[in-house]
Amino acid sequence: MHRSILSLILTLLVCLSGHGQEAISIKDASEKAQKKFAKINEHTRKGKKDKALKTCEEFVKDFPKIIDGPLRLGSMYYNLKQFDKA
């Protein structure tokens, strides 16, 4: 199972670097992106898995260059045992 996450991470990094897109960290992202990412963490801490997942999916769509989004989303799917989406 850990191989799936590692494969996902490597695939994401290769895809982002191979198409001329510059992947950035949440630390270097806009304040708007950081606030939305903080909402994911907040929902997760409060045990609101559905809200956290929905917010993370929106984050990935809204901020495609921020690598933390797809990594978190893959991790969330993995924890929900939705391996086909992870």
C-alpha positions in Angstrom: 0.0 0.0 0.0 2.9 2.4 0.8 4.1 1.7 -2.7 0.9 3.2 -4.1 1.5 6.5 -2.3 5.1 6.6 -3.3 4.1 5.9 -6.9 1.5 8.7 -6.7 4.1 11.1 -5.4 6.6 10.2 -8.0 4.1 10.4 -10.8 2.9 13.8 -9.7 6.4 15.2 -9.5 7.3 13.8 -12.9 4.1 15.1 -14.5 4.5 18.6 -13.0 8.1 18.9 -13.9 7.7 17.4 -17.4 5.2 19.9 -18.6 7.0 23.0 -17.7 4.7 23.7 -14.8 6.4 24.9 -11.7 5.2 23.1 -8.6 5.2 25.2 -5.5 4.8 24.4 -1.8 1.9 25.6 0.3 4.5 27.7 2.2 5.2 29.7 -0.9 1.5 30.0 -2.0 -0.8 32.9 -1.8 -2.6 33.8 1.4 -5.9 32.6 -0.2 -4.4 29.2 -0.9 -2.9 28.9 2.6 -6.3 29.7 4.2 -8.1 27.1 2.1 -5.4 24.5 2.9 -5.8 25.4 6.6 -9.5 24.6 6.2 -8.6 21.1 5.1 -6.5 20.7 8.2 -9.3 22.1 10.4 -12.0 19.8 9.0 -9.6 16.8 9.4 -8.8 17.7 13.1 -12.5 18.0 13.8 -13.2 14.6 12.3 -15.2 16.0 9.4 -13.8 13.6 6.8 -16.4 14.4 4.1 -15.9 18.2 4.4 -12.1 17.8 4.4 -12.2 15.6 1.3 -14.5 18.0 -0.5 -12.4 21.0 0.4 -9.3 19.2 -0.7 -10.8 18.3 -4.0 -11.7 22.0 -4.5 -8.2 23.0 -3.5 -6.6 20.8 -6.1 -8.9 22.3 -8.8 -8.4 25.9 -7.7 -4.6 25.6 -7.1 -3.2 23.0 -9.5 0.4 24.1 -9.1 0.6 23.6 -5.4 1.9 20.1 -4.8 0.6 19.8 -1.3 -3.0 19.5 -2.6 -2.7 16.3 -4.7 -0.4 14.8 -2.1 -3.0 15.4 0.7 -5.8 14.2 -1.5 -4.1 11.0 -2.3 -3.4 10.5 1.3 -7.0 11.1 2.2 -8.2 8.6 -0.4 -5.6 6.1 0.9 -6.8 6.5 4.5 -10.4 5.9 3.3 -9.2 2.8 1.5 -10.3 4.2 -1.9 -7.1 3.0 -3.4 -8.2 3.4 -7.0 -8.5 7.2 -6.4 -5.4 7.4 -4.3 
